[in-house]
């Protein structure tokens, strides 16, 4: 397992729990931070609960988030997500804490963990991936495996070495920067959408509030030399938000990137598989990354177990993993790419969103769409759209 964050550690944990020998490698030593919006929607929390880790997650101290508002200017959609396996809360636990918790869970389940191990390449036998080669404390090492899993992020070395093809790709559309403030109150997760700008605010550990802001990638060079000035200027678009930010104190540096491609990769081949951002990556504006990584870890662990146990040829099992991943991910992927364009919705969709905002029950279901407890097929079914528009008059 190459990579021990939100996709690699759960995959290792789940395979180890099935009795497999798993070697979990990461170049970092934990706890370790990474650029991440780190907001975990209900679908991710529901899997944490299923894995028996919910008490640990709660114990890490991030406050539960039980409401979401999407402020489009002329109207605001406010709601609370419907329960998913009894879970109604989201959490925005800092990655230094979350990733270490997941790594510990993998180790406790029987995975061998090697921190500080830099994987430099793959080994092959007759064209089939057979293992990895790398370095630990300046010592060159080679390890063999029946399957090498790349959980090594959007710039995956594993994907590059095997030439995993991309598809349904959308170039980076937005630049995202974020930081942390003390003494800035929030009402759950607050999302603001304006022409060429969007931002989100949510509570996290130690009483801090994270504010994450996006602007078009075409403005990256113009804004990068004064991130703070442009950041605060954007918040002025909503005076209440700007006032709250000015009354608080920024306590950490800004983090951000313009390298936010949107893509799917073929996630398997002879002797290898991909999971998490290595296999499927998108803009962070809908905060799907952690939950998607958890879901795909579960799907991949089931597929590898099915293949290695002989219940099904492994290529067929991994093909089923890809289809299941795409079936779950494609609707929210397309929705995310639309939002990341930072353009006003077309009139028909704007009318629908305005109608959603007028009905509390429908607003809850729309929030649930993003949280993962209501499907796109269900929400956008013609009869539901007709009912929503009729209620709005």
Secondary structure, DSSP 4 states (H G I P E B T S, - for coil): -B--STTHHHHHHHHHHTT---EEEESS-SS---S----B-HHHHHHHHHTT-HHHHHHT-PPPB--EEEE-SS-EEEE-PPPBTTB--BB---HHHHHHHHHHHHHHTT-EEEETEEEEEEEEETTEEEEEEEEETTEEEEEE-S-EEE-S-TT-HHHHHHTPPEEEEE---EEEEEEEEES---SSEEEEEETTEEEEEEE-GGGEEEEEEEEEGGGHHHHGGGHHHHHHHHHTTSHHHHHHHHHSEE-S--EEES---EEEE--EETTEEE-GGGTEE--GGG--HHHHHHHHHHHHHHHHHHHHTTSS-HHHHHHHHHHHHHHHHHHHHHHHHHHHTT-PPPHHHHHHHHHHHT-HHHHHHHHHHHHTSS-HHHHT-HHHHHHHHHHH-
